[in-house]
């Protein structure tokens, strides 16, 4: 949390987007509950708004993108979570443009 606070201050972050891993049937399981708690903690500690953004299928989409870019399996494992995070943020930014 301390490092996150440093980044929020350094980059003058005014809002945070947190992936919200809902189940495919739109229910909220333990991982989504953990995301809700984390978002609430961020809002409380850093006094900035936090948006929970549906992340269903982002890991699969990221993997397909990396496969189509001919990234080796070993290298995909290294970057898959980062790529999924990029897709989550891009989805939110695209939504905001509407």
FISE-42865 format. One record per atom (N, C-alpha, C, O): residue number from 1; residue in three letters; atom name; x, y, z. Coordinates in Angstrom, 2 decimals. Each point is the difference from the previous one (the first is absolute). Layout:
<nodes>
     k     r    a         u         v         w
   NUM   Ala   CA         X         Y         Z
...
</nodes>
This chain:
<nodes>
     k     r    a         u         v         w
     1   Unk    N      0.83     -1.20      0.00
     1   Unk   CA     -0.83      1.20      0.00
     1   Unk    C      0.87      1.26      0.00
     1   Unk    O     -0.36      1.01     -0.60
     2   Unk    N      1.49     -1.08      1.28
     2   Unk   CA      0.87      1.18      0.06
     2   Unk    C      0.50      0.36     -1.40
     2   Unk    O      0.02      1.18     -0.37
     3   Unk    N      0.40     -2.18     -0.39
     3   Unk   CA      0.49      0.27     -1.36
     3   Unk    C     -1.11      0.54     -0.88
     3   Unk    O      0.22      0.90     -0.81
     4   Unk    N     -1.40     -1.42      0.96
     4   Unk   CA     -1.14      0.49     -0.75
     4   Unk    C     -0.27      1.46      0.33
     4   Unk    O     -0.29      0.80     -0.88
     5   Unk    N      0.39     -0.46      2.16
     5   Unk   CA     -0.18      1.39      0.42
     5   Unk    C      1.05      0.91     -0.62
     5   Unk    O     -0.32      1.12     -0.40
     6   Unk    N      1.55     -1.59      0.31
     6   Unk   CA      1.06      0.78     -0.64
     6   Unk    C     -0.33      0.27     -1.46
     6   Unk    O      0.17      1.12     -0.49
     7   Unk    N     -0.65     -2.14     -0.21
     7   Unk   CA     -0.35      0.15     -1.41
     7   Unk    C     -1.19      0.94     -0.19
     7   Unk    O     -0.01      0.80     -0.93
     8   Unk    N     -0.98     -0.92      1.80
     8   Unk   CA     -1.16      0.87     -0.07
     8   Unk    C      0.42      1.46      0.16
     8   Unk    O     -0.47      0.87     -0.72
     9   Unk    N      1.36     -0.63      1.64
     9   Unk   CA      0.49      1.36      0.23
     9   Unk    C      0.89      0.46     -1.16
     9   Unk    O     -0.17      1.11     -0.50
    10   Unk    N      1.10     -1.94      0.10
    10   Unk   CA      0.95      0.36     -1.06
    10   Unk    C     -0.71      0.35     -1.31
    10   Unk    O      0.37      0.97     -0.66
    11   Unk    N     -1.35     -1.75      0.29
    11   Unk   CA     -0.68      0.19     -1.26
    11   Unk    C     -1.31      0.79      0.13
    11   Unk    O     -0.76      0.11     -0.96
    12   Unk    N      0.51      0.43      2.16
    12   Unk   CA     -1.19      0.81      0.26
    12   Unk    C     -1.28     -0.71     -0.47
    12   Unk    O     -0.83      0.57     -0.71
    13   Unk    N      0.71     -1.82      1.12
    13   Unk   CA     -1.13     -0.84     -0.39
    13   Unk    C     -1.28      0.56      0.62
    13   Unk    O     -0.03      0.32      1.19
    14   Unk    N     -1.01     -0.20     -2.00
    14   Unk   CA     -1.26      0.53      0.49
    14   Unk    C     -1.10     -1.05      0.03
    14   Unk    O     -1.08      0.23      0.54
    15   Unk    N      1.36     -1.40     -1.11
    15   Unk   CA     -0.97     -1.09      0.00
    15   Unk    C      0.75     -1.30     -0.28
    15   Unk    O      1.00     -0.01     -0.71
    16   Unk    N     -1.49     -1.09      1.29
    16   Unk   CA      0.61     -1.31     -0.19
    16   Unk    C     -1.05     -0.95     -0.57
    16   Unk    O     -1.16      0.02      0.40
    17   Unk    N      1.60     -0.84     -1.36
    17   Unk   CA     -0.87     -1.04     -0.56
    17   Unk    C      0.52     -1.34      0.49
    17   Unk    O      1.17     -0.33     -0.18
    18   Unk    N     -2.05     -0.43      0.81
    18   Unk   CA      0.36     -1.32      0.54
    18   Unk    C     -0.82     -1.05     -0.75
    18   Unk    O     -1.21      0.13     -0.16
    19   Unk    N      1.90     -1.18     -0.29
    19   Unk   CA     -0.69     -1.10     -0.66
    19   Unk    C     -0.99     -0.66      0.94
    19   Unk    O      0.30     -0.23      1.18
    20   Unk    N     -1.47     -0.08     -1.71
    20   Unk   CA     -1.08     -0.60      0.80
    20   Unk    C     -0.34     -1.36     -0.61
    20   Unk    O     -0.77     -0.08     -0.96
    21   Unk    N      1.33     -0.98      1.51
    21   Unk   CA     -0.15     -1.33     -0.60
    21   Unk    C     -1.32     -0.68      0.32
    21   Unk    O     -0.06     -0.94      0.80
    22   Unk    N     -1.00      1.41     -1.44
    22   Unk   CA     -1.30     -0.63      0.19
    22   Unk    C      0.00     -1.39     -0.62
    22   Unk    O      0.81     -0.30     -0.88
    23   Unk    N     -1.70     -0.54      1.35
    23   Unk   CA     -0.20     -1.30     -0.61
    23   Unk    C     -0.71      0.18     -1.34
    23   Unk    O     -0.62      1.04     -0.25
    24   Unk    N      0.72     -2.03     -0.59
    24   Unk   CA     -0.61      0.10     -1.34
    24   Unk    C     -1.51      0.20      0.07
    24   Unk    O     -0.59      0.55     -0.93
    25   Unk    N     -0.05     -1.00      2.01
    25   Unk   CA     -1.45      0.19      0.14
    25   Unk    C     -0.34      1.32      0.70
    25   Unk    O     -1.13      0.20      0.45
    26   Unk    N      2.12      0.69     -0.36
    26   Unk   CA     -0.16      1.35      0.56
    26   Unk    C     -0.10      0.03      1.53
    26   Unk    O     -0.31      1.04      0.57
    27   Unk    N      0.56     -2.17      0.09
    27   Unk   CA      0.00      0.00      1.46
    27   Unk    C      1.38      0.41      0.51
    27   Unk    O      0.98      0.03     -0.74
    28   Unk    N     -0.94      0.29      2.03
    28   Unk   CA      1.24      0.45      0.62
    28   Unk    C      0.51     -1.10      0.93
    28   Unk    O     -0.67     -0.39      0.95
    29   Unk    N      1.86     -0.10     -1.27
    29   Unk   CA      0.61     -1.05      0.80
    29   Unk    C      1.06      0.56      0.94
    29   Unk    O      0.10      1.22      0.16
    30   Unk    N      0.68     -2.09      0.45
    30   Unk   CA      1.02      0.42      0.96
    30   Unk    C      1.04      0.97     -0.58
    30   Unk    O      0.42      0.93      0.68
    31   Unk    N      0.00     -1.15     -1.92
    31   Unk   CA      1.02      0.89     -0.60
    31   Unk    C     -0.58      1.39     -0.24
    31   Unk    O      0.68      1.01      0.20
    32   Unk    N     -1.93     -0.95     -0.62
    32   Unk   CA     -0.64      1.30     -0.21
    32   Unk    C     -0.22      0.71      1.34
    32   Unk    O      0.15      1.22      0.09
    33   Unk    N     -0.50     -1.98      0.94
    33   Unk   CA     -0.15      0.59      1.33
    33   Unk    C      1.32      0.58      0.48
    33   Unk    O      0.03      1.07      0.62
    34   Unk    N      1.07     -1.77     -0.90
    34   Unk   CA      1.32      0.51      0.37
    34   Unk    C      0.31      1.30     -0.75
    34   Unk    O      0.59      0.92      0.57
    35   Unk    N     -1.00     -0.84     -1.83
    35   Unk   CA      0.20      1.22     -0.78
    35   Unk    C     -0.81      1.15      0.59
    35   Unk    O      0.47      1.14      0.05
    36   Unk    N     -1.69     -1.42      0.39
    36   Unk   CA     -0.84      1.03      0.62
    36   Unk    C      0.66      0.52      1.28
    36   Unk    O      0.01      1.20      0.25
    37   Unk    N      0.52     -2.10      0.54
    37   Unk   CA      0.66      0.41      1.24
    37   Unk    C      1.25      0.83     -0.29
    37   Unk    O      0.25      1.00      0.66
    38   Unk    N      0.51     -1.42     -1.66
    38   Unk   CA      1.20      0.74     -0.39
    38   Unk    C     -0.38      1.40     -0.50
    38   Unk    O      0.65      0.98      0.37
    39   Unk    N     -1.68     -0.89     -1.19
    39   Unk   CA     -0.46      1.30     -0.50
    39   Unk    C     -0.44      0.90      1.15
    39   Unk    O      0.33      1.19      0.01
    40   Unk    N     -1.05     -1.74      0.94
    40   Unk   CA     -0.44      0.79      1.16
    40   Unk    C      1.19      0.48      0.81
    40   Unk    O      0.01      1.14      0.49
    41   Unk    N      0.99     -1.99     -0.34
    41   Unk   CA      1.20      0.38      0.73
    41   Unk    C      0.74      1.13     -0.71
    41   Unk    O      0.44      0.95      0.64
    42   Unk    N     -0.30     -1.06     -1.96
    42   Unk   CA      0.65      1.07     -0.77
    42   Unk    C     -0.73      1.33      0.17
    42   Unk    O      0.62      1.04      0.20
    43   Unk    N     -1.94     -1.08     -0.30
    43   Unk   CA     -0.80      1.22      0.16
    43   Unk    C      0.20      0.60      1.38
    43   Unk    O      0.12      1.22      0.14
    44   Unk    N     -0.10     -2.07      0.86
    44   Unk   CA      0.14      0.47      1.37
    44   Unk    C      1.40      0.56      0.27
    44   Unk    O      0.13      1.09      0.56
    45   Unk    N      0.89     -1.81     -0.95
    45   Unk   CA      1.37      0.39      0.31
    45   Unk    C      0.45      1.20     -0.83
    45   Unk    O      0.66      0.90      0.53
    46   Unk    N     -1.00     -0.88     -1.82
    46   Unk   CA      0.53      1.04     -0.88
    46   Unk    C     -1.03      1.06     -0.41
    46   Unk    O      0.34      0.93     -0.72
    47   Unk    N     -1.56     -1.08      1.17
    47   Unk   CA     -1.06      0.98     -0.26
    47   Unk    C     -0.13      0.32     -1.48
    47   Unk    O     -0.11      1.17     -0.38
    48   Unk    N      0.14     -2.21     -0.45
    48   Unk   CA     -0.25      0.17     -1.43
    48   Unk    C     -1.05     -1.01     -0.44
    48   Unk    O     -0.12     -1.07      0.58
    49   Unk    N     -0.65      1.43     -1.61
    49   Unk   CA     -1.02     -0.94     -0.46
    49   Unk    C      0.61     -1.23     -0.66
    49   Unk    O      1.03      0.09     -0.67
    50   Unk    N     -1.67     -1.23      0.88
    50   Unk   CA      0.44     -1.25     -0.59
    50   Unk    C     -1.17     -0.58     -0.78
    50   Unk    O     -1.12     -0.08      0.50
    51   Unk    N      1.39     -0.32     -1.73
    51   Unk   CA     -1.00     -0.61     -0.86
    51   Unk    C      0.31     -1.48     -0.10
    51   Unk    O      1.13     -0.39     -0.31
    52   Unk    N     -2.12     -0.44      0.57
    52   Unk   CA      0.13     -1.44     -0.22
    52   Unk    C     -0.44     -0.28     -1.43
    52   Unk    O     -1.13      0.32     -0.38
    53   Unk    N      2.02     -0.93     -0.42
    53   Unk   CA     -0.29     -0.22     -1.41
    53   Unk    C      0.01     -1.49     -0.31
    53   Unk    O      0.96     -0.71      0.30
    54   Unk    N     -2.03      0.25     -0.90
    54   Unk   CA     -0.18     -1.41     -0.34
    54   Unk    C      1.18     -0.50     -0.82
    54   Unk    O      0.32      0.55     -1.06
    55   Unk    N      0.32     -1.59      1.55
    55   Unk   CA      1.18     -0.51     -0.70
    55   Unk    C     -0.21     -1.39     -0.60
    55   Unk    O      0.95     -0.67     -0.38
    56   Unk    N     -2.21      0.25      0.31
    56   Unk   CA     -0.26     -1.32     -0.57
    56   Unk    C      0.59     -0.11     -1.41
    56   Unk    O     -0.15      0.90     -0.82
    57   Unk    N      0.79     -1.99      0.58
    57   Unk   CA      0.57     -0.38     -1.30
    57   Unk    C      1.23      0.82     -0.42
    57   Unk    O      0.53     -0.22     -1.09
    58   Unk    N     -0.06      1.14      1.93
    58   Unk   CA      1.17      0.79     -0.42
    58   Unk    C      1.26     -0.85     -0.08
    58   Unk    O      0.82      0.22     -0.90
    59   Unk    N     -0.64     -1.17      1.79
    59   Unk   CA      1.19     -0.84     -0.06
    59   Unk    C     -0.03     -0.85     -1.27
    59   Unk    O      1.03     -0.17     -0.66
    60   Unk    N     -2.20     -0.36      0.32
    60   Unk   CA     -0.11     -0.77     -1.23
    60   Unk    C      0.27      0.86     -1.22
    60   Unk    O      0.71     -0.42     -0.92
    61   Unk    N     -1.26      1.62      0.91
    61   Unk   CA      0.22      0.92     -1.13
    61   Unk    C      1.48      0.38     -0.10
    61   Unk    O      0.56      0.08     -1.09
    62   Unk    N      0.07      0.16      2.23
    62   Unk   CA      1.42      0.35      0.01
    62   Unk    C      0.83     -1.17     -0.54
    62   Unk    O      0.93      0.21     -0.78
    63   Unk    N     -1.28     -1.42      1.18
    63   Unk   CA      0.75     -1.16     -0.49
    63   Unk    C     -0.16     -0.15     -1.50
    63   Unk    O      0.98     -0.27     -0.70
    64   Unk    N     -2.19      0.44      0.20
    64   Unk   CA     -0.22     -0.10     -1.45
    64   Unk    C      0.82      1.06     -0.75
    64   Unk    O      0.57     -0.28     -1.05
    65   Unk    N     -0.52      1.48      1.61
    65   Unk   CA      0.76      1.07     -0.64
    65   Unk    C      1.49     -0.35     -0.02
    65   Unk    O      0.67      0.20     -1.02
    66   Unk    N     -0.16     -0.71      2.12
    66   Unk   CA      1.42     -0.36      0.07
    66   Unk    C      0.31     -1.18     -0.92
    66   Unk    O      1.07     -0.04     -0.60
    67   Unk    N     -1.98     -0.91      0.49
    67   Unk   CA      0.20     -1.12     -0.91
    67   Unk    C      0.04      0.50     -1.44
    67   Unk    O      0.85     -0.41     -0.78
    68   Unk    N     -1.78      1.30      0.44
    68   Unk   CA     -0.02      0.53     -1.36
    68   Unk    C      1.25      0.83     -0.31
    68   Unk    O      0.37      0.15     -1.16
    69   Unk    N      0.27      0.38      2.20
    69   Unk   CA      1.24      0.75     -0.18
    69   Unk    C      1.21     -0.94      0.05
    69   Unk    O      1.14      0.44     -0.01
    70   Unk    N     -1.42     -1.75      0.05
    70   Unk   CA      1.04     -1.03     -0.02
    70   Unk    C      0.95      0.08      1.19
    70   Unk    O      1.20     -0.24     -0.13
    71   Unk    N     -1.75      0.57      1.30
    71   Unk   CA      0.78      0.05      1.24
    71   Unk    C      0.07     -1.43      0.54
    71   Unk    O     -1.01     -0.69      0.08
    72   Unk    N      2.20      0.25      0.30
    72   Unk   CA      0.17     -1.36      0.49
    72   Unk    C     -0.78     -0.22      1.29
    72   Unk    O     -0.30      0.95      0.72
    73   Unk    N     -0.01     -2.19     -0.44
    73   Unk   CA     -0.76     -0.35      1.21
    73   Unk    C      0.73      0.51      1.25
    73   Unk    O     -0.63      0.55      0.91
    74   Unk    N      1.94     -0.74     -0.88
    74   Unk   CA      0.80      0.44      1.15
    74   Unk    C     -0.12      1.52      0.18
    74   Unk    O     -0.17      0.47      1.13
    75   Unk    N      0.26      0.27     -2.19
    75   Unk   CA     -0.09      1.46      0.09
    75   Unk    C     -1.43      0.47      0.26
    75   Unk    O     -0.20      1.04      0.64
    76   Unk    N     -0.78     -1.79     -1.13
    76   Unk   CA     -1.40      0.36      0.28
    76   Unk    C     -0.27     -0.04      1.49
    76   Unk    O     -0.68      0.88      0.54
    77   Unk    N      1.21     -1.89      0.13
    77   Unk   CA     -0.21     -0.13      1.45
    77   Unk    C      0.55      1.21      0.74
    77   Unk    O     -0.53      0.39      1.04
    78   Unk    N      1.59      0.20     -1.57
    78   Unk   CA      0.63      1.15      0.66
    78   Unk    C     -0.82      1.28     -0.13
    78   Unk    O      0.07      0.87      0.86
    79   Unk    N     -0.86     -0.76     -1.93
    79   Unk   CA     -0.67      1.28     -0.27
    79   Unk    C     -1.53     -0.06     -0.04
    79   Unk    O     -0.65      1.03     -0.18
    80   Unk    N      0.09     -2.22      0.35
    80   Unk   CA     -1.45     -0.15     -0.16
    80   Unk    C     -0.80      0.89      0.95
    80   Unk    O     -0.99      0.61     -0.41
    81   Unk    N      1.40     -0.54      1.68
    81   Unk   CA     -0.75      0.82      0.96
    81   Unk    C      0.11      1.49     -0.34
    81   Unk    O     -0.97      0.75      0.16
    82   Unk    N      2.14     -0.33     -0.61
    82   Unk   CA      0.17      1.40     -0.39
    82   Unk    C     -0.86      0.34     -1.21
    82   Unk    O     -0.62      1.06     -0.05
    83   Unk    N      0.59     -1.96     -0.91
    83   Unk   CA     -0.81      0.21     -1.19
    83   Unk    C     -1.48      0.05      0.36
    83   Unk    O     -0.75      0.83     -0.52
    84   Unk    N      0.31     -1.72      1.42
    84   Unk   CA     -1.40      0.01      0.44
    84   Unk    C     -0.31      1.31      0.71
    84   Unk    O     -1.08      0.56     -0.18
    85   Unk    N      2.01     -0.06      1.00
    85   Unk   CA     -0.22      1.27      0.69
    85   Unk    C     -0.14      1.15     -1.00
    85   Unk    O     -0.82      0.90      0.18
    86   Unk    N      1.63     -0.94     -1.23
    86   Unk   CA     -0.11      1.02     -1.05
    86   Unk    C     -1.38     -0.06     -0.65
    86   Unk    O     -0.61      1.03     -0.27
    87   Unk    N      0.13     -2.24      0.03
    87   Unk   CA     -1.32     -0.16     -0.63
    87   Unk    C     -1.13      0.48      0.91
    87   Unk    O     -0.98      0.57     -0.47
    88   Unk    N      1.12     -0.81      1.76
    88   Unk   CA     -0.99      0.49      0.96
    88   Unk    C     -0.06      1.53     -0.04
    88   Unk    O     -1.07      0.59     -0.10
    89   Unk    N      2.24      0.03      0.19
    89   Unk   CA      0.05      1.46     -0.02
    89   Unk    C     -0.49      0.55     -1.32
    89   Unk    O     -0.74      0.98     -0.03
    90   Unk    N      1.14     -1.59     -1.08
    90   Unk   CA     -0.45      0.48     -1.31
    90   Unk    C     -1.52     -0.11     -0.14
    90   Unk    O     -0.64      0.89     -0.56
    91   Unk    N      0.08     -1.98      1.07
    91   Unk   CA     -1.46     -0.15     -0.04
    91   Unk    C     -0.69      1.12      0.76
    91   Unk    O     -1.00      0.55     -0.45
    92   Unk    N      1.55     -0.20      1.61
    92   Unk   CA     -0.58      1.09      0.79
    92   Unk    C      0.14      1.33     -0.75
    92   Unk    O     -0.95      0.77     -0.07
    93   Unk    N      2.13     -0.50     -0.47
    93   Unk   CA      0.23      1.26     -0.72
    93   Unk    C     -0.91      0.10     -1.23
    93   Unk    O     -0.53      1.07     -0.30
    94   Unk    N      0.36     -2.17     -0.42
    94   Unk   CA     -0.91      0.00     -1.15
    94   Unk    C     -1.42      0.30      0.44
    94   Unk    O     -0.71      0.74     -0.68
    95   Unk    N      0.29     -1.32      1.78
    95   Unk   CA     -1.34      0.25      0.55
    95   Unk    C     -0.18      1.49      0.34
    95   Unk    O     -1.05      0.58     -0.26
    96   Unk    N      2.07      0.02      0.83
    96   Unk   CA     -0.07      1.42      0.40
    96   Unk    C     -0.16      0.91     -1.21
    96   Unk    O     -0.57      1.08      0.12
    97   Unk    N      1.07     -1.49     -1.27
    97   Unk   CA     -0.09      0.81     -1.22
    97   Unk    C     -1.41      0.05     -0.55
    97   Unk    O     -0.35      0.93     -0.73
    98   Unk    N     -0.46     -1.93      1.06
    98   Unk   CA     -1.36     -0.07     -0.54
    98   Unk    C     -0.89      1.10      0.48
    98   Unk    O     -1.17      0.06     -0.37
</nodes>
